[in-house]
Amino acid sequence: MRLLYCWPVALLGVLAATMAVAAPPPPAPGGTPAALTRAQAVEQALAQNPGLRALGRRLEAAEGIRLQADGFAAPTIYWEFEEADSLSASDIGSQVFGIEQSFEWFSVRSARKQAADFGIAAAQALVERGRMRLTAQVRKAYDEVLLAREVRRLLGRVLRLTEEAVEISRTRFKAGAGQYVDVMRTRLRQSQLQNELRDASTRLARAERELARLLGRERLQLDLRDGLDDDAAGLDGRDWLAQLAERSPSVRLLQGLVQQADYEHQAVRAGRGPELTVGIGRQRVLDNGNTIDSWAGGVSVSLPLPGSDRQDGLEAEALARYYAISDQARAKRLEIDATYRQRLDEARALDAQLRQYRDSILPDADDQLKAAQQAYRVRRIDALNLLDVFATYTEARRGYLEVLVRYRAAIADLETLGEDLWEVEL
């Protein structure tokens, strides 16, 4: 008997253990950094970004409009009476209880349904555009955080080298083997680097907040697991442009909006046809104390007058809207093509710059830094020349990082079909 009472508790324990194993790990608390690869950041943003969820509501609204186009107007239930001295049933001579329904001309209904179908297609393209755009934004924001961290690390290293130069200059001056101007120059550069390091920390905090915002989080400490790789992607213009023509959500969105406006105009033109109303009811007639029940019905037709100003105005408005959307869509298509080609050219130029940095500039800057440090220790160069070498090294390394991040941003835009490069609002 004890087993009969214990088995529910055991079953609940098994279910709780199963849910604990299957449940995803909870988000990291405020004090614990959240470990994220670039791909994981994109997945989290696609799942949690509120702006993307709002676009999904647009799709739900379009589906609701399609349901409306497939439905009919609400029926009317009516009660008619005549020859009544009062509302008492015995004082009413004749009364009719019935229901009536209005039906639009069949071509109006068909055009509205087709317009709603293209509205759904446009909303689906809008959601896909939002996903691609968010993907590009997250990838670029992720790299901006990495850039800010690398710049801060670079400035920290150069600051330590400058502090070493300050100590050497001060030691030489105290020993009477150096000039005080060298001490001042190195200390001034030390102070400038400290300020630059503070600015770099501020930029890092801003970049981290932006990435957290895209991830749908207000405050989040980040432990980014991926680095700034400079692997070159294939930049064959024909492949990229063909992909744009075949898969661009913006292009499909524009096509859907134009076709939707076309069928909306057709629905307005079909409004020239009649609107039919059919009713059926039960009639009760009181005649000399006798009650007679019978069926009653009615058919009415609502037909706009030929050439009426209202119908002509509705058609002119719908036609003008269709032409406006068509022209705007064509202009946007030209803008999309030009912007995407420009981004492809920028990616090629940045790729060439990266090769130049890797092949010559960075190795030369590293060699120059090592040689200058050794030369300053043995008094072959003064502090001014040493600081020039430090500045050149910093500029070379920072320039390489900035070009690398710009190149990766260009690749992200190309791979997401440029959806973060333009707006589509007609």
PABA-537210 format. One record per residue (C-alpha): x, y, z. Coordinates in steps of 0.5 Angstrom, whole numbers, plus 500, padded with zeros to 3 digits. Example, Ala and Ser with C-alpha at 12.3 -4.5 7.8 and 13.67 -1.06 7.14 Angstrom:
BEGIN
525491516
527498514
//
This chain:
BEGIN
500500500
506505501
508504494
501507492
502513496
509514494
509513486
506520485
512523489
517519485
514521478
515528480
522528482
523524475
520530471
523535475
530532474
528531466
526538466
533540469
537537464
533539458
532546460
537551457
542554462
540561465
543567463
549569466
548574472
550581472
557579475
558573471
561575464
557571458
561567454
559568447
562566440
560570434
555565432
552565439
551572439
547572432
543566435
541570441
539576438
535573433
531570439
531575443
531582440
525586441
525590434
525583430
519580434
515587432
517585425
514578426
507582429
507585422
507579419
501576424
497583422
498581414
495574416
489578419
488582413
488576409
482573414
478579413
479579405
476572406
470574410
464577409
460583412
456582418
449580417
443584419
438581424
432586423
424586426
419590422
412592424
406596422
399598424
401598431
398602436
403600441
409595442
404589445
404583440
396584440
396591437
401590431
398589425
404586421
411584423
417581420
423578423
429576419
436576417
440579411
447579408
450583403
455580398
460584394
461584387
465577386
471581382
472586388
473580393
478576389
482582388
482584395
484577397
490577392
492584395
492581402
496575399
502580396
501583403
503577407
509576402
511583403
511582410
515575410
520579406
520584411
521579417
527576413
530583411
530584419
533578420
539579415
540586418
540584425
545579423
550584420
549589426
551584431
557581427
559588426
558590433
561584436
567586432
567593434
568590442
574586439
577592436
576597442
579591447
585591442
586598442
586599449
591593450
595596444
595603448
597599455
603596452
605602449
604606455
608601459
614602454
613609455
613609462
620605461
623610457
621615462
625612468
631611463
630619461
630620469
635616471
640619465
638626468
640625475
646621473
648628469
648624462
641626459
637632458
631634462
627636456
628628454
624627461
619632459
618629453
617622455
612624461
608628456
607622452
606618458
600623460
597623453
597615453
594615459
588620457
588616450
587609454
581612458
578614452
579607449
575604455
570609454
569607447
569599449
564601454
559604449
561598444
559593449
552597451
551597443
552589443
548588449
542592446
542588440
542582444
536584447
539585454
539592458
546590462
550584460
558583461
561579455
566574455
567574447
571567445
572569438
578574435
579578429
581574424
583576417
581570413
580573406
573571403
572570396
570577392
568575386
563580384
559576379
557571385
555577390
551580385
547574382
546572390
543579391
538579385
536572387
535572394
535579396
529580401
529588400
527586392
522581394
519586399
519592394
515587389
510585394
508592395
508594388
503588387
499589393
498596390
496593383
491589386
488594391
487598385
483593381
479592387
477599387
476599380
471593381
467597386
463599379
460593380
453592384
453590391
447585392
443584399
439578400
434577406
429572408
424572414
418570417
412574417
406575421
400578419
394580424
387580420
381581424
383577430
386571425
394570425
397568419
404566418
408566412
415567409
418573407
424575403
428581399
433583394
436589393
442592389
447598390
450600384
454606384
452611378
456611372
461617372
460619379
465623382
466619388
468612384
472616379
476619385
477613389
480610382
484616381
487615388
488608388
492609381
496614383
498610389
500604385
504609380
508612386
509606389
512603383
516609381
519609388
520601388
524602382
528608385
530604391
532598386
537602383
539605390
540598392
544596386
549602387
550601394
551594394
556595388
560600392
560596398
563590394
568595391
570597398
571590400
576589395
580596397
580594404
582587402
588590398
590594404
590588409
595585405
599591405
599591412
601584413
606583408
610590409
607595414
607591420
613587420
617593419
613597425
615591429
622591427
623598428
620598435
625593437
631597434
629603437
628600444
635597444
638604440
635608446
638604451
645604449
644612447
644612440
638616439
634621443
627621447
624624441
626619436
624614441
617617441
616618434
618610433
612609439
607613435
609610428
608603431
601605435
599608428
601602424
597597429
591601430
591602423
591595421
586593426
581599424
582596417
581589419
574591422
572595416
573589412
570584416
564589416
564589409
564582408
558582413
554586409
555583403
554576406
547579409
546582402
547589404
540589408
544594413
546599408
539602406
532603409
526600405
520605406
514606401
//
